[in-house]
Amino acid sequence: MGPMLDELYDRGHEKFRSLGEFLFSDLLPEKSFTFQSLPYPNIEREERDLLVNFLKRMLKWIPEERATAKELLEDPYLSYESPKDKKFVVQVKKPDKQKTKKNTKLVW
């Protein structure tokens, strides 16, 4: 996200000391990072890139620049189907009506 913008400091001045030091510094991470530098051992590069872009759309300093929930629902990451996931999808077929007994209750 980068350094805090002056505009945000002006909006939330009650959360800072007079010299601009954040009052809640214990909430900040100890070191900076980029999403790309984090390990993603169980996902493919394409999925990782989609995830990083999805997170970046949410994590913006200026609230007005953040994607809305409605916009995020349309994000490609949420509809991505990993080739690894496909092997876990179970195909369910409707039973043949002729083979089911009259009083058998089918639950879907």
C-alpha positions in Angstrom: 0.0 0.0 0.0 3.0 2.3 0.4 3.4 5.1 2.9 0.4 6.9 4.4 -0.8 9.8 2.4 -1.1 13.3 3.8 -4.8 13.3 3.0 -5.3 10.4 5.3 -3.4 12.0 8.1 -5.6 15.1 7.7 -8.7 12.9 7.9 -7.6 11.0 11.0 -5.4 13.4 12.9 -6.9 12.3 16.2 -5.1 8.9 15.7 -1.7 10.6 15.6 0.6 12.4 17.9 1.7 15.9 17.1 4.7 14.8 15.1 2.6 12.4 13.0 3.5 9.3 14.9 0.6 6.7 14.8 -0.9 6.1 18.2 -1.6 2.5 17.5 1.8 1.5 16.1 1.6 -1.9 17.8 -1.1 -2.8 15.2 1.3 -2.3 12.3 3.4 -5.2 10.9 7.0 -5.3 11.9 8.3 -5.2 8.4 6.9 -4.3 5.0 6.0 -6.8 2.4 4.4 -7.2 -1.0 1.8 -9.7 -1.7 4.0 -11.2 -4.4 6.7 -11.9 -1.9 4.5 -14.0 0.3 4.7 -17.8 -0.1 1.6 -19.4 -1.7 2.7 -23.1 -1.7 -0.6 -24.6 -2.6 -1.8 -22.4 -5.5 -0.7 -22.0 -9.1 0.8 -18.7 -10.3 -2.3 -17.7 -12.2 -4.5 -18.1 -9.2 -1.9 -16.3 -7.0 -1.9 -13.4 -9.4 -5.7 -13.2 -9.4 -5.7 -13.3 -5.6 -3.1 -10.5 -5.3 -5.1 -8.3 -7.7 -8.3 -9.1 -5.7 -6.6 -8.1 -2.4 -5.1 -4.9 -3.9 -8.5 -3.8 -5.0 -9.7 -4.0 -1.3 -6.6 -2.6 0.4 -6.4 1.0 -0.6 -5.5 3.9 1.7 -8.2 6.1 0.3 -11.6 4.5 1.0 -13.1 6.0 -2.1 -10.5 4.2 -4.2 -11.4 0.8 -2.8 -13.6 -1.5 -4.8 -17.1 -1.9 -3.5 -18.4 -5.3 -2.3 -20.6 -5.4 -5.4 -17.5 -4.8 -7.7 -15.5 -7.4 -5.8 -18.3 -10.0 -6.4 -17.5 -9.6 -10.1 -13.8 -10.1 -9.6 -12.2 -12.9 -11.7 -10.6 -14.4 -8.6 -14.0 -15.4 -7.2 -14.9 -17.3 -10.4 -11.5 -18.9 -11.0 -11.5 -22.7 -11.1 -8.1 -24.2 -10.4 -7.3 -27.3 -12.3 -6.4 -28.8 -8.9 -9.9 -28.1 -7.6 -11.6 -29.9 -10.5 -10.5 -33.3 -9.2 -12.4 -32.7 -6.0 -15.7 -31.8 -7.7 -18.1 -34.7 -7.5 -20.5 -35.2 -10.3 -24.0 -35.9 -9.1 -26.6 -37.4 -11.5 -30.3 -37.4 -11.0 -31.6 -40.9 -10.4 -33.5 -42.5 -13.2 -37.2 -42.2 -12.4 -38.0 -45.7 -13.8 -35.5 -47.3 -11.3 -36.7 -45.6 -8.2 -39.5 -47.1 -6.1 -42.9 -45.3 -5.8 -42.5 -44.3 -2.1 -38.9 -43.4 -2.2 -38.3 -39.9 -1.1 -35.5 -38.1 -3.0 -33.6 -35.5 -1.1 -31.5 -33.0 -3.1 
